[in-house]
Amino acid sequence: MAAVGIRALKNNLSRYVRRVERGERISVTAHGRVVAELVPPKKKRSLRGTRLDELIARGIARPPLEKGDPFEHVNGPALVPPGTVAWLIETDRDER
């Protein structure tokens, strides 16, 4: 993420707005500390993948490398053994 001081932002506002339009996030600093962030507006949320889209936009996740549904070959609901997540992890570790 780029950083810019308030004075430089004021003097070159159009340039920084164009960068934000292209998807870049810009930190605004005052005396060396971040006081604001310029970020692109949120896209209209779709019904599918909204949380993933948000994580990708924040730089926490990366988009999938492959397209499509990873469970399209599964007929019916995926069967998961009973138990808590911790129990499932421990069981999986014990089987290796």
N, C-alpha and C positions, 0 to 999 in steps of 0.2 A: 504494500500500500504506500502510495506516495504521500509526502507531507509538504505542506506549504504554510508559510507565515501569513498572518492576517493582511499585512500591507501588500505582500506579493499577490495574494488572492484578489484583493480589491483592485490592484492595478492591472491584473490579467484575468478578470472574472470570466470573460467569454471563452478563453482558452481552457480554463479548468472545467467549465460547464460542458464543453464539447468532450473532454476526456471522460467525464462522468457519464455522459450520454452513450459513450462507447462501452460502458460497463466498468470503468475503473472506480475504485474507492479512493478518496483523498482525505487525509487527516489535516485538519486546520489547527495550527499551533499558535500559541501566544506565549512569548518568553520561554520557548523550549518545551512547553507542555501541551498535550493535545486537549483542545477545548471543544472540538466539534468534528464531525465526519460528514463529508459529502458522499452520498451513495446514490446509485441509480434507483428510480422508483420501483416499487414491487410490481412484478407482472401480475396480471389477473390470475388468480389461483384456479387451477383446474381441479377437477374432482379426484384425479389420480396423481399420486406422487408429490403432493404439495409439501410434505415434510422434507422429503429428499431434495426437492428443488430449493427449499430454504437453506438446507445444510450445504448444498453445493454453492449457493450464492454467498454464504458466509465463509466459504473456504474450508469447512470442516470435513466435507465429503467430496468425493470425485464422482463424476457421472459414470454409469456402468459402461463397460467396454463392449458389451453385446446387447443387442435389442431383443425384445420379446419377453415372454413369460417363462421363467425358469421352471415352473411347475406344469407346463402345458402337457407334458407326457404322463402326468399322474392322473389316473382315473379315480375320481371321487376325492374325498378329503384326505389330506396327509395324516397318517397315523403317527401319533406321538405317544411314547410310553407314559404311564401315569407318574406323577411325582413333581416335586418342585424343580426349578431350574438348577439349583445347587445339586440336587440328587442326580439329575440327568448328567451334569458335568462330571461329577464324581464317578458315576457308572461308566461313562465314556472313557475316562482316564484309566479306570481299573481294567478295561478290556484291551488296552494297548500293551 
